[in-house]
Amino acid sequence: MTVEAGGREWDVAAQLEGLRGADLWRRLRPVRGLAAGRLEREGRELVDFSSNDYLGLASSAELAAALAEGAAKYGAGAGASRLISGTRAAHEALEEALAVWKGTEAALTFGSGYAVALGGIPALVGRGDTILLDKLCHASLVDAARLSGATLRVFPHNGLEKLERLLAGAKGRVLVVTESVFSMDGDRALLREIVEMKERAGAWLWLDEAHAVGVMGPRGTGLAGELGLSERVDLQMGTLSKAAGLGGGYLAARREVVDLLINRARSLIYSTAPPPALAHAAVVALELLAGAEGEARRERLWSRVRQLGQVLEMPEPASAIVPVMLGESARALALSARLEEAGCLVPAIRYPTVARGAARLRITLSASHEAGQVEVLAANLRRAQAELG
């Protein structure tokens, strides 16, 4: 279909055909949740190796009950933005709990992790300032950096030498942006070295802990907590949609930073507040993450991580994310389809999520997985790779 607008043509069909021809076309495929770690798609029951529900809390009875309790207490929605009448007691309770958990003076919650980045980074830096960004940072961080108007410089993934040179020449306020666990590669930032470098340069550090909180560190506080660096990280971003099993995002920082974001973060100011029932349930999720239940789930998760490394005869993975590098999109799609036929849901990750020629399968492990399921995944993966050549 060709649509004319303002004298120009918008050939949507041609664009879609181009995506199909490059093996980059995507479609939404609904699933139905079954027991923890299992889904049903198009009539086929699958073991889910695609989800970021690292601790299996998304299907937990505790969070389902907490969400229902929150809805009964606060209703279904907030009805307004945080600065109008959308802030409820549940939001304040969650932010207080987050600050205690992360060991900061304050925390601020948003509707998603994307909204944290998109509102927070441009609120802190702008024209005349400099952002130094790891090349493999999430799209939300890249988009936020561009939106800020600050000078953007990208350093190679974990490229400390380049980062040090960029720090030496940066102008204005300088913000280093990285993830603690990188979402598509599953490896970790060289966090201790980055903290030391930003301190020598007088820069601030924005650390996205989305794939580390709940999974690493004392009480599941993340990589900064595991390394004893929390007090030296200026801005700790995270989500409640992965290991915490719910939805939403947060930034934990000094009180004055949070106050500034309340006044300047556009994704907070101009969005209806997240449902208070969700905030109510998130307090329960934090209690689970920080307590004995969370510790037991982390132990099960890391047991599965070590197991997968052993059965695939690879070094022990650094996180619950294990990529299988394939290169071409067509090969990644074919291998993913073979695994789905065998009952394992493992997504093919392609450009633009990763660089061209860097397509892969992205295996994510969960505390919900059983040892036998990991064995079956590994056997099916080896068989499919052999069949495809």
C-alpha positions in Angstrom: 0.0 0.0 0.0 1.3 3.4 -1.0 0.1 6.4 1.0 0.7 9.9 -0.3 1.2 12.7 2.3 2.4 16.2 1.6 3.6 15.3 -1.9 5.7 12.3 -0.7 5.0 8.6 -0.8 5.1 6.4 2.3 5.5 2.9 0.7 4.8 0.9 3.8 4.5 -2.4 1.9 8.0 -1.9 0.4 9.5 -1.3 3.8 7.9 -4.4 5.2 9.1 -6.4 2.2 12.6 -5.1 2.8 12.5 -6.4 6.3 11.3 -9.8 5.2 14.0 -10.0 2.6 16.7 -9.2 5.2 15.3 -11.7 7.7 14.5 -8.8 10.0 10.7 -9.0 9.9 9.0 -9.5 13.2 5.4 -10.2 14.4 3.6 -10.4 17.7 3.0 -14.0 18.7 0.7 -14.3 21.8 1.5 -16.9 24.5 -0.4 -18.3 27.4 1.3 -18.7 30.7 1.3 -22.2 32.2 3.3 -23.3 35.2 6.4 -21.3 36.1 8.9 -21.5 33.3 6.4 -22.9 30.7 4.3 -21.3 28.0 1.9 -22.3 25.3 2.2 -20.8 21.9 0.0 -21.7 18.9 -1.1 -24.9 20.7 2.5 -26.1 21.5 3.7 -26.3 25.1 7.2 -24.8 25.5 9.9 -24.5 28.1 10.5 -20.8 28.3 14.2 -19.9 27.9 13.3 -16.4 26.6 12.0 -14.5 29.7 13.9 -12.2 32.0 11.9 -13.6 34.9 15.2 -14.8 36.5 13.8 -15.8 39.8 10.4 -17.1 38.7 8.6 -14.5 40.7 6.3 -13.4 37.8 4.1 -16.4 38.4 4.5 -16.6 42.2 1.4 -16.9 44.4 2.9 -14.3 46.8 3.0 -11.5 44.1 -0.4 -12.5 42.6 -1.9 -12.1 46.1 -0.1 -8.8 46.7 -1.3 -7.4 43.4 -4.9 -8.4 44.2 -4.6 -6.9 47.7 -3.2 -3.7 46.2 -6.1 -3.4 43.7 -8.6 -4.0 46.5 -6.9 -1.2 48.6 -6.1 1.4 45.9 -8.2 0.6 42.9 -7.1 -0.2 39.3 -5.2 3.0 38.3 -3.7 6.2 39.6 -5.7 8.5 37.4 -3.2 11.3 37.1 0.5 12.1 36.9 2.7 12.0 40.0 2.7 15.8 40.3 -1.0 16.2 40.0 -2.9 13.7 42.2 -1.3 10.4 41.0 1.1 9.9 43.9 -0.4 7.5 46.4 0.9 6.0 49.7 1.9 2.9 47.8 4.3 4.8 45.6 5.9 6.5 48.5 6.2 3.2 50.4 7.9 1.6 47.4 10.4 4.4 47.0 11.3 4.3 50.6 11.8 0.5 50.4 13.9 0.9 47.3 16.2 3.5 48.9 16.7 1.2 51.9 17.3 -1.8 49.7 19.8 0.0 47.5 21.4 1.9 50.4 20.7 5.4 49.0 19.1 8.5 50.4 16.1 8.3 48.0 14.6 6.6 45.0 12.1 7.5 42.3 9.9 5.2 40.4 8.7 5.4 36.8 6.4 3.4 34.5 9.3 1.5 32.9 13.1 1.3 32.8 12.9 3.0 29.4 11.1 5.9 31.0 13.8 6.1 33.8 16.5 6.6 31.2 14.5 8.9 28.9 13.5 11.2 31.7 16.5 11.0 34.0 19.5 11.5 31.7 18.2 14.6 29.9 17.2 16.0 33.3 20.8 15.8 34.5 22.9 16.8 31.5 22.4 18.9 28.3 24.2 21.1 25.8 27.7 21.8 26.8 28.0 18.6 28.8 29.4 15.2 27.8 28.0 11.6 27.9 30.4 8.7 27.6 28.5 5.6 26.7 29.5 1.9 26.4 28.9 0.8 22.8 26.7 -2.1 23.9 24.4 -0.1 26.2 20.6 -0.6 25.8 18.6 1.4 23.3 16.9 3.3 26.1 20.3 4.7 27.3 21.3 5.5 23.7 18.0 7.3 23.0 18.2 9.2 26.3 21.8 10.3 25.6 20.7 11.6 22.1 17.7 13.4 23.5 19.7 15.2 26.2 21.6 17.4 23.7 24.9 16.6 25.4 27.9 15.7 23.3 27.8 11.9 23.0 30.9 9.9 22.8 30.8 6.1 22.5 33.7 3.9 23.8 34.2 0.2 22.8 32.5 -2.3 25.0 34.4 -2.3 28.3 37.1 -0.3 26.5 38.9 1.3 29.5 41.8 2.8 27.6 39.4 4.7 25.3 37.2 5.7 28.2 40.2 7.2 30.0 41.1 9.2 26.9 37.5 10.4 26.5 37.4 11.4 30.2 40.5 13.5 29.8 39.1 15.5 27.0 35.4 15.8 28.0 33.8 19.2 28.5 31.1 20.4 31.0 29.4 18.0 33.3 30.5 14.4 32.4 28.3 11.4 32.7 29.6 7.9 32.2 26.8 5.5 31.2 27.1 1.7 31.3 25.2 -1.4 32.3 26.3 -3.8 35.0 25.1 -6.9 33.1 24.7 -6.4 29.3 21.4 -7.6 28.1 22.4 -9.3 24.9 25.9 -10.6 25.7 25.4 -11.5 29.3 28.8 -10.2 30.4 29.6 -7.7 33.1 30.9 -4.2 33.1 34.5 -3.7 34.5 32.7 -1.8 37.2 35.5 -1.3 39.7 37.9 0.1 37.1 35.1 2.4 35.7 34.3 3.7 39.2 37.9 4.5 39.9 38.3 6.3 36.5 35.2 8.4 36.8 36.2 9.4 40.3 39.6 10.6 39.2 38.0 12.6 36.4 35.3 14.1 38.6 32.6 12.5 36.5 29.3 10.9 37.5 28.3 7.3 36.7 24.9 6.1 35.6 24.7 2.4 36.1 21.9 0.3 34.7 21.4 -2.7 36.9 18.3 -4.0 35.1 19.8 -7.5 34.6 21.7 -7.7 37.8 19.3 -6.7 40.6 17.7 -9.7 42.2 20.4 -12.0 40.6 23.6 -10.7 42.2 24.9 -9.1 45.3 23.8 -9.2 49.0 20.0 -9.3 49.2 20.0 -9.2 45.4 21.1 -5.6 45.2 23.1 -6.0 42.0 26.6 -6.0 40.8 27.5 -2.7 42.6 26.4 -4.4 45.8 28.3 -7.5 45.1 31.5 -5.5 44.6 30.9 -3.2 47.5 30.7 -0.2 45.2 27.1 1.0 45.8 28.1 4.2 47.7 30.5 5.1 44.9 27.9 4.8 42.1 26.1 8.1 41.7 23.0 7.0 39.8 21.7 3.4 40.1 19.0 2.6 37.6 17.0 -0.7 37.7 13.7 -2.3 36.8 11.0 -4.2 38.6 10.1 -6.1 35.5 12.8 -8.8 35.4 13.9 -10.6 38.6 11.3 -8.7 40.6 8.6 -10.2 38.4 6.4 -7.1 38.0 6.8 -3.9 36.0 8.2 -0.4 36.3 11.6 1.2 36.8 13.5 3.2 39.3 16.5 5.4 39.9 18.2 5.3 43.3 20.4 8.3 44.2 21.0 11.2 46.5 17.9 13.1 47.7 18.7 16.2 45.8 19.1 14.3 42.6 15.7 12.7 43.0 14.2 16.1 43.8 15.7 17.5 40.6 14.2 14.6 38.6 10.8 15.2 40.1 11.0 18.7 38.6 12.7 18.0 35.3 12.2 14.4 34.2 9.6 14.7 31.4 8.7 11.0 31.4 7.7 11.3 35.0 6.0 14.7 34.9 3.9 14.0 31.8 2.9 10.4 32.4 0.1 9.0 34.5 1.5 7.4 37.6 1.9 3.6 37.5 -1.0 1.7 39.1 -0.6 1.9 42.9 -1.5 -1.7 43.1 1.6 -2.5 41.2 3.7 -0.4 43.6 2.0 -2.2 46.6 3.0 -5.6 45.1 6.5 -4.3 44.3 7.2 -3.7 48.1 6.4 -7.4 48.6 8.7 -8.3 45.7 11.6 -6.4 47.3 10.9 -8.3 50.6 11.1 -11.6 48.7 14.3 -10.5 46.9 16.1 -9.4 50.1 15.0 -12.4 52.2 15.5 -16.1 52.5 13.2 -16.8 49.6 15.2 -14.6 47.3 18.4 -16.2 48.4 17.1 -19.7 47.8 15.9 -18.7 44.3 19.2 -17.2 43.5 21.0 -20.4 44.5 18.7 -22.4 42.2 19.3 -19.9 39.4 23.1 -20.0 39.7 23.0 -23.8 39.8 21.2 -23.8 36.5 23.7 -21.3 35.1 26.7 -23.4 36.1 25.0 -26.5 34.7 24.4 -25.0 31.3 28.0 -23.9 31.1 29.1 -27.4 31.9 26.8 -29.2 29.4 27.6 -26.8 26.6 31.3 -27.2 27.5 31.9 -23.5 27.8 33.3 -21.2 30.5 30.9 -20.5 33.4 28.5 -17.8 32.2 28.8 -14.4 34.0 25.1 -14.0 34.3 21.7 -15.7 33.6 22.0 -14.6 30.0 23.9 -17.0 27.7 24.2 -16.0 24.0 24.9 -18.5 21.2 26.6 -16.5 18.5 25.6 -17.4 15.0 26.3 -14.4 12.8 23.6 -14.4 10.1 19.9 -13.6 10.9 18.6 -16.5 8.7 20.7 -19.1 10.7 19.5 -17.6 14.0 15.9 -17.8 12.9 16.3 -21.4 11.6 17.9 -22.6 14.8 15.3 -20.9 17.0 12.5 -22.5 14.9 14.2 -26.0 15.4 14.3 -25.5 19.1 10.7 -24.4 19.2 9.7 -27.5 17.4 11.5 -29.5 20.1 9.6 -27.7 22.8 12.2 -25.0 23.8 11.5 -21.3 23.4 14.8 -19.5 22.7 14.5 -16.2 20.7 16.6 -15.2 17.7 18.2 -11.8 18.3 18.9 -9.8 15.2 19.7 -6.3 14.0 19.0 -3.6 15.2 19.0 -5.2 18.7 22.5 -6.3 17.9 25.0 -5.3 15.3 24.7 -6.6 11.7 26.4 -9.9 11.4 26.1 -10.6 15.1 22.8 -12.5 15.2 22.5 -15.0 18.0 20.2 -17.0 20.2 19.7 -15.5 23.6 19.2 -18.2 26.3 18.0 -16.9 29.6 17.9 -19.1 32.7 15.5 -19.0 35.6 15.2 -20.4 39.1 12.0 -22.0 37.7 14.0 -24.3 35.4 14.6 -27.8 36.4 17.9 -29.6 35.8 16.3 -31.9 33.3 15.0 -29.0 31.2 18.5 -27.6 30.9 19.8 -31.0 29.8 17.0 -31.2 27.2 17.8 -27.7 25.9 21.5 -28.5 25.5 20.8 -31.8 23.7 18.3 -30.1 21.3 20.7 -27.2 20.7 23.5 -29.6 19.7 21.2 -31.6 17.5 19.8 -28.6 15.7 23.3 -27.1 15.1 24.5 -30.4 13.7 21.4 -30.7 11.4 21.8 -27.1 10.1 25.5 -27.6 9.5 
